[in-house]
Amino acid sequence: MSLPPSKVIGCDFSGTVTALGSAVDQSSFSPGDRVAGIVHGCCHSHTGAFAEYLVADANLCFRVPNTLPLEQACTLGVGWISAMQALFQRLYHDDNGPVGSEDTLLIYSAATNMGMHALQQARIDHPKTFIIGLASQRHHDMLRKFGADQVFDYSSTSVVDEVRKLGRDVRRAIDCHSEGRSTVIAAECMLPNDGPETCPAKDRRRLIRSLPPSMISGTVPQSVRADEWILSYTALGKPFWFLFKHYPAMPEDYNSASTYLKNLTCLLEEGKVVPVPHRLMPGGLGDIGKGFEEIRAGRVRGEKLVYRVAGEVDVA
């Protein structure tokens, strides 16, 4: 099934401001400013990121530091917002669990865009938290540089036992993959060494997903709550459809996202946040379809694909 010609896909972007709308605070941006942000791709004819020009909400953009290439800035959109939603609108928003040296956070698929951002931001805001990353072994060194205390290969048949042997009380987790058995594996890693446990509902361990619970394959342990999930589209502040379900506008998510993105400029300037690895693809706007082919073939791991819509790129 193909999209109607009026729909433009793509959510993450960076570029230069050409004009400001009448409702935009004129002190926030000026024509010529280098900015990046998020839009709702595949929703309208004027908002998709895979285009030479787009219309973006100024509250969902951030100023790109002069020292940061635009190719890197455009990797800080949906993944960043998703990580912030999982961390601060879920796990650390209304949870009375430990925060400090006793706190342990587990991130499944830590080498995804969302995972790498969650790892960095968790390390900034909770420097004493013990962070466990699950990802392919080839990404382990990178995840340690981003702040992971321990990393494990999620494809290993012994990964659950390896994590449990740490003896940590894992009360919080994020599943950045959220398909197949990923949630079940992450939840089993959270249990103590002696295996299954029973506890009151208010004391259950919490695991935040990046997709609806209906996509879980397998049975999640009773003592782990895994029915909470985030969806970055709620950050856009407008109603939308996703997987045949209608979602109302969520002003709180919109306001939070605006704050998260505005704070990014300072974090980048101070070097506290580093853009995730990216691969600059050749061909420009006309060859974006080849990027989707790379993804479908499983050849994109631990990186973001980036296109310059203006044209060719020397990748030799």
C-alpha positions in Angstrom: 0.0 0.0 0.0 1.5 3.4 -1.0 0.9 6.7 0.7 -1.2 9.4 -0.9 1.0 12.0 -2.7 0.0 14.6 -0.1 1.7 12.8 2.8 5.4 13.5 3.5 7.3 11.1 5.7 10.2 11.7 8.1 10.2 13.0 11.7 13.8 14.1 12.5 15.3 17.1 10.7 17.9 19.9 10.9 18.4 22.9 8.7 18.3 26.7 8.5 15.3 28.9 9.3 14.0 30.7 6.2 11.0 32.5 7.7 9.0 32.7 11.0 5.3 32.4 11.3 3.3 35.3 12.8 2.5 33.3 16.0 6.2 32.6 16.6 8.0 34.5 19.4 10.3 36.6 17.3 12.9 36.5 20.1 13.2 32.7 19.9 14.6 32.3 16.4 15.6 34.4 13.5 16.0 33.7 9.7 19.4 32.1 9.2 19.5 30.3 12.5 20.6 26.7 12.5 18.0 24.5 14.1 16.9 20.9 14.6 13.7 19.3 15.9 10.8 16.9 15.3 7.7 17.0 13.1 4.9 14.5 12.6 5.9 12.7 9.4 3.3 10.9 7.2 0.6 13.2 8.6 0.5 16.3 6.4 1.9 17.7 3.2 3.9 20.4 4.9 5.4 18.7 8.0 7.4 15.7 6.8 11.2 15.8 7.3 12.0 14.2 4.0 11.7 17.4 2.0 13.7 20.5 1.0 11.4 22.7 3.1 9.1 22.0 6.0 6.9 23.8 8.5 7.9 23.1 12.1 6.5 24.1 15.5 9.1 26.5 17.0 8.4 25.0 20.4 9.7 21.7 19.2 12.9 23.0 17.8 16.3 23.7 19.4 19.1 26.0 18.3 22.1 24.0 17.0 25.5 25.1 18.4 27.9 26.5 15.8 30.4 23.7 16.6 27.9 20.9 15.8 27.4 19.8 12.2 23.7 19.7 11.1 24.2 16.1 10.1 24.7 15.2 13.7 22.0 17.5 15.0 19.3 15.8 13.1 19.9 12.6 15.1 18.6 14.2 18.3 14.9 14.2 17.6 12.5 11.3 18.2 15.1 9.2 20.0 15.8 11.9 22.5 12.2 12.7 23.1 11.4 9.0 23.6 14.2 8.6 26.1 13.1 11.6 28.1 9.5 10.5 28.1 10.5 7.0 29.4 12.8 8.4 32.1 11.1 11.5 33.4 7.4 11.1 32.5 7.4 7.5 33.7 10.2 5.9 35.7 11.4 8.9 37.7 8.3 11.0 37.7 6.0 9.3 40.2 8.2 6.4 41.4 9.2 6.3 45.0 12.0 3.8 44.4 15.6 4.5 45.3 17.6 7.2 43.6 21.3 7.1 44.3 23.9 4.3 44.6 21.1 1.8 45.4 19.2 2.7 42.2 19.7 0.4 39.2 18.4 1.1 35.7 18.3 -1.6 33.0 18.1 -0.6 29.3 17.2 -3.3 26.7 18.5 -2.4 23.2 20.7 0.2 24.7 22.5 0.8 21.3 19.3 2.1 19.6 18.8 5.8 19.2 16.4 5.9 22.1 18.7 3.7 24.2 21.8 5.7 23.8 20.0 8.9 24.6 18.4 7.3 27.7 21.8 6.1 28.9 23.3 9.6 28.5 20.5 11.5 30.2 20.1 9.0 33.0 23.9 9.4 33.7 23.6 13.2 33.7 20.6 13.4 36.1 21.3 10.3 38.2 25.1 10.1 38.3 25.1 7.5 41.1 22.6 5.2 39.4 24.0 1.8 38.3 23.1 1.4 34.6 23.0 -2.0 32.9 22.9 -2.0 29.1 21.8 -4.9 26.9 22.9 -4.8 23.3 24.9 -6.6 20.6 28.5 -7.2 21.8 30.0 -5.0 19.1 28.4 -2.0 20.7 29.6 -2.6 24.3 32.6 -0.3 24.2 30.5 2.6 22.9 27.9 2.1 25.6 30.5 2.1 28.3 31.7 5.5 26.9 28.1 6.8 27.1 28.0 5.8 30.8 26.9 2.2 31.2 28.4 0.4 34.3 27.8 -3.1 32.9 26.9 -4.3 29.4 25.7 -7.7 28.3 24.9 -9.4 25.0 21.1 -9.6 24.7 21.4 -12.5 22.2 23.2 -14.7 24.7 21.2 -17.6 26.0 22.7 -16.9 29.4 22.0 -13.1 29.5 19.4 -13.4 32.3 21.7 -15.4 34.5 24.6 -13.0 33.8 22.6 -10.0 34.8 21.1 -11.6 37.9 24.6 -12.6 39.1 25.4 -8.9 39.6 23.1 -9.0 42.7 21.5 -5.6 41.9 18.0 -4.8 42.9 16.7 -3.7 39.5 13.6 -1.7 40.0 13.5 0.3 36.8 13.9 -0.7 33.1 13.3 0.5 29.6 12.7 -1.7 26.6 13.8 0.3 23.5 12.9 -2.6 21.2 9.6 -3.8 22.5 8.9 -6.5 20.0 9.1 -10.3 20.2 10.4 -11.5 23.5 12.5 -8.4 24.4 10.2 -7.3 27.2 10.1 -10.8 28.7 13.9 -11.1 28.7 14.3 -7.6 30.2 11.7 -8.4 32.9 13.4 -11.7 33.8 16.7 -9.9 34.1 15.1 -7.7 36.7 14.2 -10.5 39.1 16.5 -11.5 42.0 18.8 -14.5 41.9 16.2 -16.8 43.5 13.9 -16.3 40.5 10.1 -15.6 40.6 8.8 -13.3 43.4 5.4 -12.2 44.6 4.7 -8.6 45.8 1.9 -6.1 46.3 0.9 -4.3 43.1 2.4 -1.0 44.4 5.8 -2.6 44.9 6.1 -4.2 41.4 9.2 -3.5 39.4 8.6 -1.1 36.5 9.5 -1.6 32.8 8.6 1.1 30.3 8.1 0.0 26.6 8.4 1.9 23.4 5.4 0.1 21.8 2.0 -1.0 23.1 1.8 -4.0 25.4 -0.2 -5.9 22.9 3.0 -6.6 21.0 4.6 -8.5 23.9 5.4 -12.1 23.0 5.5 -14.4 26.1 4.6 -14.0 29.7 6.0 -11.2 31.8 6.8 -12.1 35.5 4.0 -11.1 37.8 6.3 -8.9 39.9 7.2 -6.7 36.9 4.8 -4.1 35.6 5.2 -3.8 31.8 2.0 -2.3 30.7 3.3 1.3 30.6 4.6 2.6 27.3 5.5 5.9 25.6 4.9 7.2 22.1 6.9 10.1 20.8 4.0 11.4 18.7 2.3 12.6 21.9 5.0 15.2 22.2 3.6 17.0 19.2 0.6 18.2 21.1 -2.0 17.3 18.5 -4.5 14.4 18.2 -3.3 11.5 15.9 -3.9 7.9 14.8 -1.4 5.2 15.5 -1.9 1.5 14.8 -5.6 2.0 14.1 -6.1 3.8 17.4 -6.9 7.5 18.0 -4.9 9.4 20.5 -6.0 12.8 21.9 -3.7 15.8 22.2 -1.6 15.6 25.3 -0.6 19.2 26.4 1.6 17.9 29.2 3.7 15.8 26.9 3.9 18.7 24.4 5.1 21.2 27.1 7.6 18.7 28.5 9.0 18.0 25.0 9.5 21.7 24.4 11.5 22.0 27.6 13.6 18.9 26.8 14.5 20.2 23.4 15.3 23.8 24.6 17.7 22.3 27.2 19.5 20.4 24.5 21.4 23.4 23.2 23.2 24.0 26.5 23.8 20.3 27.0 25.4 20.0 23.6 27.5 23.1 24.1 28.8 21.8 27.4 29.6 18.4 25.9 27.3 16.6 28.4 25.3 15.1 25.5 26.9 13.6 22.4 24.9 12.9 19.3 24.6 9.2 18.5 26.7 7.7 15.7 25.4 8.3 12.2 26.1 7.2 8.7 25.9 9.9 6.0 24.2 8.3 3.0 24.8 9.2 -0.6 22.2 10.2 -3.2 20.2 12.9 -1.4 16.4 13.1 -1.2 15.8 10.8 -4.2 17.7 7.9 -2.6 16.0 7.9 0.8 14.3 4.7 -0.2 17.7 2.9 -0.1 18.0 3.8 3.5 14.8 1.9 4.3 16.2 -1.1 2.4 19.2 -1.0 4.6 17.0 -1.0 7.7 14.8 -3.9 6.4 17.9 -5.9 5.6 19.1 -5.5 9.2 22.2 -3.6 8.2 21.6 -0.6 10.5 22.8 -1.2 14.1 23.9 1.4 16.7 23.6 4.3 14.3 21.2 6.7 12.5 21.1 7.0 8.7 21.3 10.7 7.6 20.6 12.2 4.2 21.4 15.6 2.9 18.3 16.4 0.9 20.2 18.8 -1.3 22.2 16.2 -3.1 25.2 13.9 -3.3 27.6 13.2 -0.5 31.1 11.9 -0.8 31.2 8.8 1.4 34.5 7.4 0.1 
